[in-house]
C-alpha cells in the first residue's frame, strides 16, 4: 500500500489533553515552555557577562507575572467583543487564547526593569541580555495558536496550509478548509531572528540597549507582514488592522532610537556593567601570638 502524503498541515481536534482527572491546556503548556526557554537563554547570556542567575530568576518571577497580566489586559481592551461570557470570568481565561504581545512586553519589561535597578544592575545591560530570549519565547508561544486553531491567515491550497476544523473557521470562510499557518511563519521567523541577534552581538560592539532595539525592530517588521495575512476579527484603521499600525509605529520608534543611540549619540562606548556580585561579610581574623604556632597531628 503506497504511503499517504498529506497536502496540508493537520491541526489537533482539541486543545486539551486528559491525563486521568488532570486536564492539560496545551495553550498554557506552550506558554510555560516559552517562559522556560526565555529564562534559560537569558540566564546563559547574563552569566557570560559576569552576572548571576539570582537576578535572572527574580526578574522572571515578577516580569512574567506582569507580562501575562499586561498581555491579557491588552487583549481584553482591544478585543472586548471576543471575551467569553460571563465577562467577569472571561477576562481571566488565558487558556482560551488571547494574549496581546504588546501589553505583555510593555508591562513585563517595566516591572523587570524595576527589579534589575533595585538589585543594583544596569537596566540597559540586562535588556540586551534578555532580547533574544524574548524573541524565542514569542516563537514558541505561537504553537499555542495551533493547538487552539486560531489566528491563522488567508485561505490557501498550498501544501503548507494548515487544516482548520469547521467550528474554528472565521465567519465568511466556512467553505475553505486550509489556511496560511501564520503561527508557523512567526515561529520560523523568530527562531531565525534569535540566531541573527546572537551573530550581530558577537560581531559588533553595541551600546546597550541597542540590541534590544534591534529585537523590537526585527519583530515588528515581521509582525506587520503577518498582520496582512491574518483574517481573524480585528479593529481596522485606514484599511489596516490595529496591530499592523502598532507594528509600524513601534518599528519607527525602535529603529530611530537604534540609529541615534548607536551611531549619532555622542560619547565613548560604555563598558558593560552587570550586577555586581554580593560578597559575604568576612569575620575578624584570629590573631595567633608569635611562638605559639600549633602543628596539626
PyMOL commands that set and color helices and strands:
alter all, ss='L'
color gray80, all
select helices_A, chain A and resi 26-48+53-78+80-82+87-90+94-96+101-118+123-141+143-148+166-168+182-203+210-229+242-264
alter helices_A, ss='H'
color red, helices_A
select strands_A, chain A and resi 16-19+22-25+162-163+178-179+236-237+240-241
alter strands_A, ss='S'
color yellow, strands_A
deselect
rebuild
show_as cartoon
